[in-house]
C-alpha cells in the first residue's frame, strides 16, 4: 500500500516538461545561426534535425539522413525568401 501511494504521489508531483516554442525574431535568429554552422556540407544529421525542428517544429514521419539533409539544405537556402 505504501509503494502504491508513493507511486501515485510521484505521478502528481513530477509534471512532464514541455518545451516552450520559439517565436518571431528569436526563431529567425536561431535558424540563421544553425544554418551558419555547417555551411554547404550538411553532414551532421543531428544539426539537420535541429534546423528542421526549428523551422517546422516537428520531424517528417519517415525521416532519413538523406531526406533530413535535403530538407535542411532547402530550409537554409530559402530562409532569406521568407517562404513559410
N, CA, C and O atoms as a MOPAC input file, in Angstrom:
PM7 MOZYME 1SCF
protein

 N      0.82000 1    -1.19200 1     0.00000 1
 C      0.00000 1     0.00000 1     0.00000 1
 C      0.86400 1     1.25600 1     0.00000 1
 O      0.55100 1     2.24200 1    -0.66600 1
 N      1.95900 1     1.20000 1     0.76100 1
 C      2.84300 1     2.35600 1     0.83900 1
 C      3.52300 1     2.62500 1    -0.50800 1
 O      3.69600 1     3.77800 1    -0.90500 1
 N      3.90900 1     1.54300 1    -1.20700 1
 C      4.52400 1     1.69900 1    -2.53100 1
 C      3.53500 1     2.31500 1    -3.51900 1
 O      3.89200 1     3.20100 1    -4.29600 1
 N      2.32000 1     1.84900 1    -3.48300 1
 C      1.29500 1     2.36800 1    -4.37500 1
 C      1.05000 1     3.85200 1    -4.12700 1
 O      0.90300 1     4.63100 1    -5.06800 1
 N      1.00700 1     4.23100 1    -2.86500 1
 C      0.79300 1     5.62300 1    -2.50700 1
 C      1.95900 1     6.49200 1    -2.96400 1
 O      1.75200 1     7.60500 1    -3.44900 1
 N      3.19000 1     5.98700 1    -2.81100 1
 C      4.34000 1     6.77900 1    -3.26400 1
 C      4.39800 1     6.87500 1    -4.78600 1
 O      4.80800 1     7.91000 1    -5.31200 1
 N      4.00400 1     5.84400 1    -5.49700 1
 C      3.97400 1     5.89800 1    -6.96400 1
 C      2.93700 1     6.91600 1    -7.43000 1
 O      3.20900 1     7.71200 1    -8.32800 1
 N      1.77800 1     6.89300 1    -6.83800 1
 C      0.72200 1     7.84700 1    -7.21400 1
 C      1.15300 1     9.27400 1    -6.89700 1
 O      0.88700 1    10.18800 1    -7.67700 1
 N      1.81100 1     9.47400 1    -5.76400 1
 C      2.25700 1    10.82700 1    -5.41600 1
 C      3.33400 1    11.31400 1    -6.38200 1
 O      3.37500 1    12.49800 1    -6.71500 1
 N      4.20600 1    10.41200 1    -6.83400 1
 C      5.22700 1    10.79800 1    -7.80800 1
 C      4.61100 1    11.22500 1    -9.13700 1
 O      5.09600 1    12.14900 1    -9.79000 1
 N      3.55900 1    10.55400 1    -9.52000 1
 C      2.89600 1    10.90500 1   -10.78500 1
 C      2.36300 1    12.33100 1   -10.72300 1
 O      2.45800 1    13.07000 1   -11.70300 1
 N      1.81100 1    12.71700 1    -9.59900 1
 C      1.23700 1    14.05400 1    -9.47500 1
 C      2.27300 1    15.12500 1    -9.16200 1
 O      2.07500 1    16.29100 1    -9.50200 1
 N      3.36700 1    14.74800 1    -8.52400 1
 C      4.39300 1    15.73100 1    -8.16600 1
 C      5.28200 1    16.04500 1    -9.35500 1
 O      5.57900 1    17.21000 1    -9.61900 1
 N      5.70600 1    15.01900 1   -10.07100 1
 C      6.61000 1    15.21300 1   -11.19900 1
 C      5.78600 1    15.44000 1   -12.45800 1
 O      5.23600 1    14.50200 1   -13.03500 1
 N      5.70800 1    16.67600 1   -12.86600 1
 C      4.96900 1    17.01500 1   -14.08300 1
 C      5.87500 1    16.87400 1   -15.29000 1
 O      7.08300 1    17.08200 1   -15.17500 1
 N      5.33600 1    16.53300 1   -16.42500 1
 C      6.17300 1    16.45500 1   -17.62200 1
 C      6.69400 1    17.83800 1   -18.00700 1
 O      6.04300 1    18.85500 1   -17.76700 1
 N      7.87700 1    17.85100 1   -18.60700 1
 C      8.48800 1    19.10400 1   -19.03000 1
 C      8.09400 1    19.35400 1   -20.48600 1
 O      8.33400 1    18.51800 1   -21.35700 1
 N      7.49800 1    20.49500 1   -20.73000 1
 C      7.11100 1    20.86200 1   -22.08500 1
 C      8.06000 1    21.94000 1   -22.58800 1
 O      8.37400 1    22.89400 1   -21.87600 1
 N      8.50700 1    21.77400 1   -23.81300 1
 C      9.37100 1    22.80000 1   -24.36900 1
 C      8.53700 1    24.01100 1   -24.72400 1
 O      7.37800 1    23.89400 1   -25.12500 1
 N      9.12200 1    25.13600 1   -24.57700 1
 C      8.36900 1    26.33000 1   -24.91500 1
 C      8.73600 1    26.73400 1   -26.33900 1
 O      9.91500 1    26.73900 1   -26.69300 1
 N      7.76300 1    27.06600 1   -27.14200 1
 C      8.03200 1    27.37400 1   -28.55600 1
 C      8.85300 1    28.65400 1   -28.70600 1
 O      8.73700 1    29.58900 1   -27.91400 1
 N      9.66600 1    28.66500 1   -29.72300 1
 C     10.46800 1    29.84000 1   -30.04600 1
 C      9.72100 1    30.58800 1   -31.13900 1
 O      9.38300 1    30.01000 1   -32.17200 1
 N      9.46600 1    31.85700 1   -30.91700 1
 C      8.65300 1    32.62500 1   -31.86200 1
 C      9.40900 1    33.80600 1   -32.45200 1
 O     10.40000 1    34.28100 1   -31.89700 1
 N      8.92000 1    34.25100 1   -33.56700 1
 C      9.33400 1    35.50200 1   -34.18600 1
 C     10.81200 1    35.65300 1   -34.44200 1
 O     11.45300 1    34.79600 1   -35.05100 1
 N     11.34100 1    36.76300 1   -33.96300 1
 C     12.71500 1    37.14400 1   -34.24400 1
 C     13.71100 1    36.15600 1   -33.63500 1
 O     14.75000 1    35.88100 1   -34.23500 1
 N     13.40600 1    35.62200 1   -32.45500 1
 C     14.29200 1    34.64000 1   -31.83700 1
 C     14.40000 1    33.37900 1   -32.68900 1
 O     15.48100 1    32.80600 1   -32.82300 1
 N     13.28500 1    32.95100 1   -33.25900 1
 C     13.27500 1    31.75900 1   -34.10800 1
 C     14.10500 1    32.00200 1   -35.36400 1
 O     14.87900 1    31.13900 1   -35.77700 1
 N     13.94400 1    33.17200 1   -35.96600 1
 C     14.71600 1    33.50800 1   -37.16100 1
 C     16.20600 1    33.58600 1   -36.86500 1
 O     17.02800 1    33.13700 1   -37.66400 1
 N     16.55200 1    34.15800 1   -35.71500 1
 C     17.96000 1    34.28100 1   -35.33600 1
 C     18.57400 1    32.90600 1   -35.07400 1
 O     19.69600 1    32.63300 1   -35.49900 1
 N     17.83300 1    32.03900 1   -34.37100 1
 C     18.32300 1    30.69100 1   -34.10600 1
 C     18.52200 1    29.91800 1   -35.40500 1
 O     19.53800 1    29.24600 1   -35.58000 1
 N     17.56100 1    30.01000 1   -36.30700 1
 C     17.66700 1    29.32200 1   -37.59300 1
 C     18.86300 1    29.84100 1   -38.38600 1
 O     19.57900 1    29.06300 1   -39.01600 1
 N     19.07500 1    31.13700 1   -38.35300 1
 C     20.19900 1    31.74400 1   -39.04900 1
 C     21.52400 1    31.22200 1   -38.49200 1
 O     22.42900 1    30.88800 1   -39.25600 1
 N     21.63900 1    31.15200 1   -37.17300 1
 C     22.86700 1    30.65000 1   -36.54700 1
 C     23.08500 1    29.17100 1   -36.85500 1
 O     24.21300 1    28.75900 1   -37.12600 1
 N     22.03000 1    28.37500 1   -36.81900 1
 C     22.16100 1    26.94800 1   -37.12800 1
 C     22.61100 1    26.73300 1   -38.56800 1
 O     23.40700 1    25.83700 1   -38.84900 1
 N     22.09800 1    27.55500 1   -39.47700 1
 C     22.45600 1    27.40500 1   -40.88700 1
 C     23.90800 1    27.79300 1   -41.15200 1
 O     24.50200 1    27.32400 1   -42.12400 1
 N     24.48400 1    28.63500 1   -40.31000 1
 C     25.87900 1    29.06400 1   -40.48800 1
 C     26.88200 1    28.02300 1   -40.00000 1
 O     28.05000 1    28.07000 1   -40.38700 1
 N     26.45000 1    27.09000 1   -39.16300 1
 C     27.38600 1    26.16600 1   -38.51600 1
 C     28.10800 1    25.27200 1   -39.51800 1
 O     29.33500 1    25.17500 1   -39.46900 1
 N     27.40300 1    24.63000 1   -40.40500 1
 C     27.99200 1    23.62900 1   -41.30100 1
 C     27.67900 1    23.98800 1   -42.74600 1
 O     27.13200 1    23.18000 1   -43.49600 1
 N     28.02700 1    25.18600 1   -43.11700 1
 C     27.63000 1    25.74900 1   -44.40600 1
 C     27.99500 1    24.83200 1   -45.57400 1
 O     29.16400 1    24.52800 1   -45.80900 1
 N     26.96700 1    24.40500 1   -46.29200 1
 C     27.16100 1    23.66200 1   -47.52100 1
 C     27.49000 1    22.19400 1   -47.38900 1
 O     27.46400 1    21.47800 1   -48.39000 1
 N     27.80100 1    21.70800 1   -46.18300 1
 C     28.17700 1    20.30500 1   -46.04300 1
 C     26.99000 1    19.43200 1   -45.67700 1
 O     26.79600 1    18.37000 1   -46.26800 1
 N     26.20300 1    19.86000 1   -44.72000 1
 C     25.01100 1    19.13800 1   -44.26500 1
 C     25.32100 1    17.70400 1   -43.87200 1
 O     24.50400 1    16.80700 1   -44.08000 1
 N     26.51100 1    17.48600 1   -43.29800 1
 C     26.92200 1    16.12000 1   -42.95300 1
 C     26.43300 1    15.67000 1   -41.58000 1
 O     26.38200 1    14.47000 1   -41.31200 1
 N     26.07600 1    16.59800 1   -40.71300 1
 C     25.63200 1    16.23700 1   -39.36700 1
 C     24.11500 1    16.05500 1   -39.34700 1
 O     23.36200 1    17.01700 1   -39.50300 1
 N     23.67700 1    14.80900 1   -39.15300 1
 C     22.24300 1    14.53500 1   -39.12100 1
 C     21.57600 1    15.23700 1   -37.94400 1
 O     20.44200 1    15.70100 1   -38.06000 1
 N     22.26800 1    15.31700 1   -36.81900 1
 C     21.70200 1    15.97300 1   -35.63600 1
 C     21.48200 1    17.46900 1   -35.90000 1
 O     20.45000 1    18.02400 1   -35.52300 1
 N     22.44800 1    18.11100 1   -36.54000 1
 C     22.30100 1    19.53000 1   -36.88800 1
 C     21.15500 1    19.71600 1   -37.88300 1
 O     20.36500 1    20.65200 1   -37.76500 1
 N     21.07500 1    18.82000 1   -38.85900 1
 C     19.98300 1    18.89500 1   -39.83100 1
 C     18.62800 1    18.76200 1   -39.14100 1
 O     17.68100 1    19.46800 1   -39.48700 1
 N     18.53600 1    17.86000 1   -38.16900 1
 C     17.28800 1    17.69300 1   -37.42500 1
 C     16.96000 1    18.94400 1   -36.60500 1
 O     15.79500 1    19.32400 1   -36.48900 1
 N     17.98400 1    19.58100 1   -36.03800 1
 C     17.74600 1    20.80900 1   -35.27600 1
 C     17.21700 1    21.92200 1   -36.17800 1
 O     16.33900 1    22.68400 1   -35.77200 1
 N     17.74100 1    22.02000 1   -37.38800 1
 C     17.27000 1    23.02300 1   -38.34800 1
 C     15.80600 1    22.75300 1   -38.70200 1
 O     14.99000 1    23.67500 1   -38.72700 1
 N     15.47800 1    21.49900 1   -38.97400 1
 C     14.10800 1    21.12500 1   -39.33300 1
 C     13.16000 1    21.39100 1   -38.16700 1
 O     12.07200 1    21.93400 1   -38.36000 1
 N     13.57100 1    21.01100 1   -36.96100 1
 C     12.72400 1    21.23900 1   -35.78800 1
 C     12.51800 1    22.72300 1   -35.51900 1
 O     11.43000 1    23.13500 1   -35.11700 1
 N     13.54600 1    23.52600 1   -35.73500 1
 C     13.40900 1    24.96500 1   -35.52300 1
 C     12.42400 1    25.56700 1   -36.51200 1
 O     11.59500 1    26.39600 1   -36.13800 1
 N     12.50800 1    25.16200 1   -37.75300 1
 C     11.64100 1    25.73400 1   -38.79200 1
 C     10.21800 1    25.18300 1   -38.73100 1
 O      9.25700 1    25.95100 1   -38.77600 1
 N     10.07400 1    23.85900 1   -38.62900 1
 C      8.76100 1    23.23000 1   -38.77600 1
 C      8.17700 1    22.69100 1   -37.47200 1
 O      7.02000 1    22.27200 1   -37.44300 1
 N      8.95900 1    22.69500 1   -36.40000 1
 C      8.55200 1    22.23500 1   -35.06400 1
 C      8.23700 1    20.74600 1   -34.98200 1
 O      7.67600 1    20.29700 1   -33.98300 1
 N      8.57700 1    19.98200 1   -35.99200 1
 C      8.46600 1    18.52000 1   -35.94300 1
 C      9.29100 1    17.93200 1   -37.08800 1
 O      9.59200 1    18.60200 1   -38.07700 1
 N      9.64200 1    16.67100 1   -36.92100 1
 C     10.37400 1    15.97300 1   -37.97500 1
 C      9.39400 1    15.23700 1   -38.87000 1
 O      8.30500 1    14.87600 1   -38.42500 1
 N      9.76100 1    15.00800 1   -40.12800 1
 C      8.89700 1    14.20700 1   -41.00700 1
 C      8.71300 1    12.80400 1   -40.43300 1
 O      9.59400 1    12.29700 1   -39.73900 1
 N      7.59000 1    12.18800 1   -40.71700 1
 C      7.30700 1    10.85800 1   -40.17500 1
 C      8.33500 1     9.82300 1   -40.62100 1
 O      8.77300 1     9.00200 1   -39.81500 1
 N      8.71500 1     9.85300 1   -41.86100 1
 C      9.69000 1     8.90400 1   -42.38300 1
 C     11.00500 1     9.62200 1   -42.65500 1
 O     11.44000 1     9.73800 1   -43.80100 1
 N     11.62800 1    10.10100 1   -41.58600 1
 C     12.86800 1    10.85500 1   -41.72700 1
 C     14.04200 1     9.91700 1   -42.01600 1
 O     14.22300 1     8.89600 1   -41.35300 1
 N     14.82500 1    10.28800 1   -43.01300 1
 C     16.05500 1     9.57100 1   -43.32800 1
 C     17.19000 1    10.58100 1   -43.32000 1
 O     16.94800 1    11.78700 1   -43.37100 1
 N     18.41100 1    10.10600 1   -43.25900 1
 C     19.55300 1    11.02800 1   -43.27600 1
 C     19.56400 1    11.87400 1   -44.55100 1
 O     19.78200 1    13.08400 1   -44.50300 1
 N     19.32500 1    11.22000 1   -45.68800 1
 C     19.33700 1    11.93300 1   -46.96300 1
 C     18.18200 1    12.93400 1   -47.03100 1
 O     18.35200 1    14.05600 1   -47.50900 1
 N     17.01100 1    12.52400 1   -46.55200 1
 C     15.85800 1    13.41400 1   -46.53800 1
 C     16.07400 1    14.59400 1   -45.60600 1
 O     15.72900 1    15.72600 1   -45.94600 1
 N     16.64200 1    14.33800 1   -44.43100 1
 C     16.94000 1    15.41900 1   -43.49800 1
 C     17.95500 1    16.39200 1   -44.08500 1
 O     17.82200 1    17.60700 1   -43.93700 1
 N     18.97200 1    15.84700 1   -44.75400 1
 C     20.00000 1    16.68400 1   -45.37400 1
 C     19.38100 1    17.58800 1   -46.43600 1
 O     19.68500 1    18.77800 1   -46.50800 1
 N     18.52100 1    17.01300 1   -47.24800 1
 C     17.87800 1    17.78200 1   -48.31900 1
 C     16.95800 1    18.86000 1   -47.76000 1
 O     16.99400 1    20.00400 1   -48.21400 1
 N     16.13200 1    18.50000 1   -46.77600 1
 C     15.19900 1    19.45900 1   -46.19400 1
 C     15.92900 1    20.58000 1   -45.46000 1
 O     15.52000 1    21.73700 1   -45.54600 1
 N     17.00200 1    20.25500 1   -44.74200 1
 C     17.78000 1    21.28700 1   -44.05000 1
 C     18.44400 1    22.21900 1   -45.05600 1
 O     18.46100 1    23.43400 1   -44.86000 1
 N     18.98900 1    21.65900 1   -46.12800 1
 C     19.63400 1    22.48200 1   -47.15200 1
 C     18.62700 1    23.41100 1   -47.82000 1
 O     18.92000 1    24.58400 1   -48.05000 1
 N     17.44700 1    22.89500 1   -48.13100 1
 C     16.41200 1    23.73100 1   -48.73700 1
 C     15.92400 1    24.80200 1   -47.76700 1
 O     15.68800 1    25.94400 1   -48.16300 1
 N     15.77300 1    24.43200 1   -46.50200 1
 C     15.31700 1    25.39000 1   -45.49500 1
 C     16.30400 1    26.53900 1   -45.36700 1
 O     15.90500 1    27.70300 1   -45.34900 1
 N     17.58000 1    26.22000 1   -45.27800 1
 C     18.58700 1    27.27000 1   -45.14900 1
 C     18.77200 1    28.03700 1   -46.45400 1
 O     19.04600 1    29.23700 1   -46.44000 1
 N     18.62300 1    27.35100 1   -47.57000 1
 C     18.76400 1    28.02100 1   -48.85600 1
 C     17.65400 1    29.01500 1   -49.13100 1
 O     17.88900 1    30.04200 1   -49.76700 1
 N     16.44900 1    28.72900 1   -48.66500 1
 C     15.30500 1    29.59600 1   -48.92400 1
 C     14.92000 1    30.47500 1   -47.73800 1
 O     13.90100 1    31.16300 1   -47.79600 1
 N     15.71600 1    30.46800 1   -46.65700 1
 C     15.33400 1    31.23600 1   -45.47200 1
 C     15.26600 1    32.73100 1   -45.73800 1
 O     14.48700 1    33.43400 1   -45.09500 1
 N     16.04400 1    33.21400 1   -46.64600 1
 C     16.02600 1    34.65500 1   -46.94200 1
 C     14.83900 1    35.07500 1   -47.79000 1
 O     14.55500 1    36.26500 1   -47.92300 1
 N     14.14400 1    34.09900 1   -48.36500 1
 C     12.97100 1    34.41700 1   -49.19200 1
 C     11.69100 1    34.47100 1   -48.38400 1
 O     10.63500 1    34.79400 1   -48.92700 1
 N     11.76300 1    34.15500 1   -47.07100 1
 C     10.62100 1    34.14100 1   -46.15900 1
 C      9.49000 1    33.24700 1   -46.63800 1
 O      8.32300 1    33.63400 1   -46.58400 1
 N      9.83400 1    32.05000 1   -47.10800 1
 C      8.83200 1    31.07500 1   -47.50900 1
 C      8.44900 1    30.28000 1   -46.27600 1
 O      9.30900 1    29.65300 1   -45.65600 1
 N      7.18300 1    30.29400 1   -45.90900 1
 C      6.74500 1    29.57300 1   -44.70600 1
 C      6.02800 1    28.31000 1   -45.07400 1
 O      5.58600 1    27.57200 1   -44.19400 1

